[in-house]
Amino acid sequence: MRTTFSAVVIEIDGTMTAQDLPVDPLWASLRIPAGIGAALDAVGDVGTTGFVLGRGPHQGTASLLVGANHQDAPAVPVNQLATAIVHRYGPVTDRPIRGRAVLVAGWDENPEPILGPVAEALIASRSARPAQAA
């Protein structure tokens, strides 16, 4: 059983950090994939909405997981960076992404951890282009 899950967390202020998110044993007992359980705890919600990223043969390279209940709550701030990522690499949506977001590898139904060096490279490439949203 996995005890941590490596991912990139995107804060509401646009800060991206590579984190080893803890995986509560409760998720395994409920047969919820570790990545989804870790994302649920990270975003502070009881459900996730997943946005599959990548187009064409690269679809499913990564997914962005966000709190499902946060998406319809105007009191939860819009996450501009997460919204920009989904608009650029994900499905067409006219809705902004609200709240904290978790970037994971693979498909949103059963995500895989992002390897540490890959996460650091993603964050470094974002930091190298501060004027762009994603």
Accessible surface in RSA format (square Angstrom, percent):
REM  Atomic radii and reference values for relative SASA: ProtOr
REM  Chains: A
REM  Algorithm: Lee & Richards
REM  Probe-radius: 1.40
REM  Slices: 20
REM RES _ NUM      All-atoms   Total-Side   Main-Chain    Non-polar    All polar
REM                ABS   REL    ABS   REL    ABS   REL    ABS   REL    ABS   REL
RES MET A   1   154.11  79.8  71.24  47.1  82.87 197.3  74.45  63.3  79.66 105.5
RES ARG A   2   105.18  44.2  89.83  45.8  15.35  36.5  26.60  36.3  78.58  47.6
RES THR A   3    93.13  66.2  85.71  86.9   7.42  17.7  59.75  80.3  33.38  50.5
RES THR A   4    66.18  47.1  61.29  62.1   4.89  11.7  34.79  46.7  31.39  47.5
RES PHE A   5     3.13   1.6   2.35   1.5   0.78   2.0   3.13   1.9   0.00   0.0
RES SER A   6    26.35  22.3  23.78  31.7   2.56   5.9  16.48  35.1   9.87  13.8
RES ALA A   7     0.93   0.9   0.00   0.0   0.93   2.1   0.00   0.0   0.93   2.5
RES VAL A   8     0.00   0.0   0.00   0.0   0.00   0.0   0.00   0.0   0.00   0.0
RES VAL A   9     0.00   0.0   0.00   0.0   0.00   0.0   0.00   0.0   0.00   0.0
RES ILE A  10     0.00   0.0   0.00   0.0   0.00   0.0   0.00   0.0   0.00   0.0
RES GLU A  11    49.05  28.2  49.05  37.1   0.00   0.0  21.22  41.1  27.83  22.7
RES ILE A  12    70.70  40.2  60.83  45.3   9.87  23.8  60.83  43.8   9.87  26.8
RES ASP A  13   119.08  83.4  76.34  76.0  42.74 101.1  49.94 117.5  69.14  69.0
RES GLY A  14    19.02  23.5   0.00   N/A  19.02  23.5  11.39  31.3   7.64  17.1
RES THR A  15    63.96  45.5  55.30  56.1   8.67  20.7  45.42  61.0  18.54  28.0
RES MET A  16    24.32  12.6  11.55   7.6  12.77  30.4  10.59   9.0  13.73  18.2
RES THR A  17    49.90  35.5  47.67  48.3   2.23   5.3  49.63  66.7   0.28   0.4
RES ALA A  18    38.15  35.1  12.48  19.3  25.67  58.4  12.88  18.1  25.28  67.0
RES GLN A  19    57.25  32.0  48.05  35.1   9.20  21.9  26.33  56.0  30.92  23.5
RES ASP A  20   100.12  70.1  75.67  75.3  24.45  57.8  15.68  36.9  84.44  84.2
RES LEU A  21     9.88   5.5   9.83   7.0   0.06   0.1   9.88   6.9   0.00   0.0
RES PRO A  22    94.09  68.6  93.38  85.1   0.70   2.6  93.46  77.2   0.63   3.9
RES VAL A  23    11.34   7.5   3.22   2.9   8.12  19.6   3.39   2.9   7.95  21.5
RES ASP A  24    64.98  45.5  58.09  57.8   6.90  16.3  11.52  27.1  53.47  53.3
RES PRO A  25    82.70  60.3  79.02  72.0   3.68  13.4  79.61  65.7   3.09  19.2
RES LEU A  26    89.89  50.1  83.72  59.9   6.17  15.5  88.76  62.3   1.14   3.1
RES TRP A  27    33.11  13.3  33.11  16.0   0.00   0.0  33.11  17.7   0.00   0.0
RES ALA A  28    48.80  44.9  29.39  45.4  19.41  44.1  35.89  50.5  12.91  34.2
RES SER A  29    84.14  71.1  47.43  63.3  36.71  84.6  53.40 113.7  30.74  43.1
RES LEU A  30    99.60  55.5  77.12  55.2  22.48  56.5  81.25  57.1  18.35  49.4
RES ARG A  31   219.35  92.1 188.49  96.1  30.87  73.5  71.39  97.6 147.96  89.7
RES ILE A  32    49.42  28.1  44.08  32.8   5.34  12.9  44.76  32.2   4.66  12.6
RES PRO A  33    44.44  32.4  31.85  29.0  12.59  45.8  44.02  36.3   0.42   2.6
RES ALA A  34    26.02  23.9  16.24  25.1   9.79  22.3  17.87  25.2   8.15  21.6
RES GLY A  35     1.13   1.4   0.00   N/A   1.13   1.4   0.00   0.0   1.13   2.5
RES ILE A  36    28.08  16.0  28.08  20.9   0.00   0.0  28.08  20.2   0.00   0.0
RES GLY A  37     0.00   0.0   0.00   N/A   0.00   0.0   0.00   0.0   0.00   0.0
RES ALA A  38     0.69   0.6   0.00   0.0   0.69   1.6   0.00   0.0   0.69   1.8
RES ALA A  39     0.07   0.1   0.00   0.0   0.07   0.2   0.00   0.0   0.07   0.2
RES LEU A  40     9.70   5.4   8.43   6.0   1.27   3.2   8.63   6.1   1.07   2.9
RES ASP A  41    74.45  52.1  48.67  48.4  25.78  61.0  25.69  60.5  48.76  48.6
RES ALA A  42    12.87  11.8   0.72   1.1  12.15  27.6   7.57  10.7   5.31  14.1
RES VAL A  43     9.48   6.2   0.08   0.1   9.40  22.7   0.94   0.8   8.54  23.2
RES GLY A  44    56.89  70.2   0.00   N/A  56.89  70.2  34.69  95.2  22.20  49.7
RES ASP A  45    19.82  13.9   4.97   5.0  14.85  35.1   5.83  13.7  13.99  14.0
RES VAL A  46   133.29  87.7 106.08  96.0  27.21  65.6 109.10  94.8  24.19  65.6
RES GLY A  47    21.47  26.5   0.00   N/A  21.47  26.5  21.47  58.9   0.00   0.0
RES THR A  48    38.67  27.5  11.54  11.7  27.13  64.7   0.05   0.1  38.62  58.4
RES THR A  49    45.42  32.3  41.36  41.9   4.06   9.7  33.50  45.0  11.92  18.0
RES GLY A  50    25.94  32.0   0.00   N/A  25.94  32.0   0.59   1.6  25.35  56.8
RES PHE A  51    26.72  13.4  25.87  16.0   0.85   2.2  26.72  16.2   0.00   0.0
RES VAL A  52    27.17  17.9  21.62  19.6   5.55  13.4  21.62  18.8   5.55  15.1
RES LEU A  53    10.50   5.8  10.41   7.4   0.09   0.2  10.50   7.4   0.00   0.0
RES GLY A  54    18.04  22.2   0.00   N/A  18.04  22.2  11.57  31.7   6.47  14.5
RES ARG A  55   129.48  54.4 117.62  60.0  11.87  28.3  69.77  95.4  59.71  36.2
RES GLY A  56    57.19  70.5   0.00   N/A  57.19  70.5  37.41 102.7  19.78  44.3
RES PRO A  57   133.03  97.0  90.38  82.4  42.65 155.0 104.34  86.1  28.69 178.3
RES HIS A  58   123.18  67.3 120.25  83.6   2.93   7.5  79.05  81.5  44.12  51.3
RES GLN A  59    98.00  54.8  83.99  61.4  14.01  33.4   6.05  12.9  91.95  69.7
RES GLY A  60     7.48   9.2   0.00   N/A   7.48   9.2   1.27   3.5   6.21  13.9
RES THR A  61    90.15  64.1  71.84  72.8  18.31  43.6  73.85  99.2  16.29  24.6
RES ALA A  62    18.44  17.0  18.44  28.5   0.00   0.0  18.44  26.0   0.00   0.0
RES SER A  63     0.00   0.0   0.00   0.0   0.00   0.0   0.00   0.0   0.00   0.0
RES LEU A  64     0.00   0.0   0.00   0.0   0.00   0.0   0.00   0.0   0.00   0.0
RES LEU A  65     1.30   0.7   1.30   0.9   0.00   0.0   1.30   0.9   0.00   0.0
RES VAL A  66     0.00   0.0   0.00   0.0   0.00   0.0   0.00   0.0   0.00   0.0
RES GLY A  67     0.05   0.1   0.00   N/A   0.05   0.1   0.00   0.0   0.05   0.1
RES ALA A  68    34.18  31.4  25.22  38.9   8.95  20.4  25.42  35.8   8.76  23.2
RES ASN A  69    87.58  60.4  73.68  71.2  13.90  33.5  28.04  67.5  59.54  57.5
RES HIS A  70    38.04  20.8  38.04  26.4   0.00   0.0  22.07  22.7  15.97  18.6
RES GLN A  71    18.33  10.2  12.43   9.1   5.90  14.0  11.18  23.8   7.15   5.4
RES ASP A  72   109.72  76.9  83.28  82.9  26.44  62.5  38.18  89.9  71.54  71.3
RES ALA A  73    31.10  28.6  27.80  42.9   3.30   7.5  31.10  43.8   0.00   0.0
RES PRO A  74   117.05  85.3  97.47  88.9  19.58  71.2  97.82  80.8  19.23 119.5
RES ALA A  75    99.39  91.4  63.59  98.1  35.80  81.4  75.50 106.3  23.89  63.3
RES VAL A  76    30.26  19.9  28.95  26.2   1.31   3.2  30.26  26.3   0.00   0.0
RES PRO A  77    70.52  51.4  60.62  55.3   9.90  36.0  70.52  58.2   0.00   0.0
RES VAL A  78    41.46  27.3  29.00  26.2  12.46  30.0  29.00  25.2  12.46  33.8
RES ASN A  79     0.00   0.0   0.00   0.0   0.00   0.0   0.00   0.0   0.00   0.0
RES GLN A  80   126.81  70.9 123.81  90.5   3.01   7.2  57.39 122.2  69.43  52.7
RES LEU A  81     6.50   3.6   3.04   2.2   3.46   8.7   4.95   3.5   1.55   4.2
RES ALA A  82     0.00   0.0   0.00   0.0   0.00   0.0   0.00   0.0   0.00   0.0
RES THR A  83    14.09  10.0  14.09  14.3   0.00   0.0  14.09  18.9   0.00   0.0
RES ALA A  84    21.14  19.4  13.10  20.2   8.04  18.3  19.02  26.8   2.12   5.6
RES ILE A  85    16.44   9.4  16.44  12.2   0.00   0.0  16.44  11.8   0.00   0.0
RES VAL A  86     0.23   0.1   0.23   0.2   0.00   0.0   0.23   0.2   0.00   0.0
RES HIS A  87    93.12  50.9  71.28  49.5  21.84  55.9  55.11  56.8  38.01  44.2
RES ARG A  88   121.68  51.1 106.50  54.3  15.18  36.1  40.11  54.8  81.58  49.4
RES TYR A  89    89.68  41.9  89.34  50.8   0.34   0.9  69.07  51.9  20.61  25.4
RES GLY A  90     3.56   4.4   0.00   N/A   3.56   4.4   2.54   7.0   1.02   2.3
RES PRO A  91    62.51  45.6  49.44  45.1  13.07  47.5  61.24  50.6   1.27   7.9
RES VAL A  92   151.83  99.9 119.84 108.5  31.99  77.1 125.28 108.9  26.55  72.0
RES THR A  93    33.64  23.9  19.15  19.4  14.49  34.5  14.92  20.0  18.72  28.3
RES ASP A  94   137.92  96.6 104.27 103.8  33.65  79.6  48.61 114.4  89.32  89.1
RES ARG A  95   114.80  48.2 113.74  58.0   1.06   2.5  54.05  73.9  60.74  36.8
RES PRO A  96    51.95  37.9  47.57  43.4   4.38  15.9  48.31  39.9   3.64  22.6
RES ILE A  97     3.06   1.7   3.06   2.3   0.00   0.0   3.06   2.2   0.00   0.0
RES ARG A  98    46.38  19.5  46.32  23.6   0.06   0.1   0.00   0.0  46.38  28.1
RES GLY A  99     1.59   2.0   0.00   N/A   1.59   2.0   1.59   4.4   0.00   0.0
RES ARG A 100    70.09  29.4  67.20  34.3   2.88   6.9  21.62  29.5  48.47  29.4
RES ALA A 101     0.00   0.0   0.00   0.0   0.00   0.0   0.00   0.0   0.00   0.0
RES VAL A 102     0.38   0.3   0.38   0.3   0.00   0.0   0.38   0.3   0.00   0.0
RES LEU A 103    11.70   6.5  11.70   8.4   0.00   0.0  11.70   8.2   0.00   0.0
RES VAL A 104     0.00   0.0   0.00   0.0   0.00   0.0   0.00   0.0   0.00   0.0
RES ALA A 105    25.97  23.9  25.40  39.2   0.57   1.3  25.97  36.6   0.00   0.0
RES GLY A 106    16.64  20.5   0.00   N/A  16.64  20.5  15.62  42.9   1.02   2.3
RES TRP A 107   120.96  48.5 119.44  57.8   1.52   3.6  95.10  50.7  25.86  42.0
RES ASP A 108    27.07  19.0  23.60  23.5   3.46   8.2   1.07   2.5  25.99  25.9
RES GLU A 109   121.20  69.6 108.63  82.2  12.56  29.9  65.86 127.4  55.34  45.2
RES ASN A 110    94.24  65.0  86.74  83.8   7.50  18.1  22.35  53.8  71.89  69.5
RES PRO A 111     5.39   3.9   0.00   0.0   5.39  19.6   0.00   0.0   5.39  33.5
RES GLU A 112    90.97  52.2  90.94  68.8   0.03   0.1  39.88  77.1  51.08  41.7
RES PRO A 113    29.08  21.2  21.60  19.7   7.49  27.2  21.60  17.8   7.49  46.5
RES ILE A 114     7.09   4.0   5.25   3.9   1.84   4.4   6.97   5.0   0.12   0.3
RES LEU A 115   125.61  70.0 122.14  87.4   3.46   8.7 123.64  86.8   1.97   5.3
RES GLY A 116    37.68  46.5   0.00   N/A  37.68  46.5  29.77  81.7   7.91  17.7
RES PRO A 117   108.97  79.4  96.45  87.9  12.52  45.5 103.37  85.3   5.60  34.8
RES VAL A 118    76.59  50.4  73.47  66.5   3.12   7.5  76.59  66.5   0.00   0.0
RES ALA A 119     2.54   2.3   2.54   3.9   0.00   0.0   2.54   3.6   0.00   0.0
RES GLU A 120   100.46  57.7  97.73  73.9   2.73   6.5  44.86  86.8  55.60  45.4
RES ALA A 121    61.76  56.8  49.70  76.7  12.07  27.5  57.42  80.9   4.34  11.5
RES LEU A 122    69.40  38.7  66.11  47.3   3.29   8.3  67.16  47.2   2.24   6.0
RES ILE A 123    28.98  16.5  28.98  21.6   0.01   0.0  28.98  20.9   0.01   0.0
RES ALA A 124    60.77  55.9  49.83  76.9  10.94  24.9  56.61  79.7   4.17  11.0
RES SER A 125    49.32  41.7  41.95  56.0   7.37  17.0  40.51  86.3   8.81  12.3
RES ARG A 126    53.99  22.7  53.86  27.5   0.13   0.3  19.28  26.3  34.71  21.0
RES SER A 127    77.04  65.1  53.80  71.8  23.24  53.5  40.15  85.5  36.90  51.7
RES ALA A 128    80.67  74.2  44.38  68.5  36.29  82.6  56.76  79.9  23.91  63.3
RES ARG A 129    90.40  38.0  84.39  43.0   6.01  14.3  53.68  73.4  36.72  22.3
RES PRO A 130   107.32  78.2  84.13  76.7  23.19  84.3  86.65  71.5  20.67 128.4
RES ALA A 131   107.88  99.2  64.30  99.2  43.58  99.1  76.06 107.1  31.83  84.3
RES GLN A 132    92.92  52.0  86.19  63.0   6.73  16.0  33.68  71.7  59.24  44.9
RES ALA A 133    58.85  54.1  42.95  66.3  15.90  36.2  50.48  71.1   8.37  22.2
RES ALA A 134    15.07  13.9   2.93   4.5  12.14  27.6  10.49  14.8   4.58  12.1
END  Absolute sums over single chains surface
CHAIN  1 A     7018.6       5565.7       1452.9       4407.3       2611.3
END  Absolute sums over all chains
TOTAL          7018.6       5565.7       1452.9       4407.3       2611.3
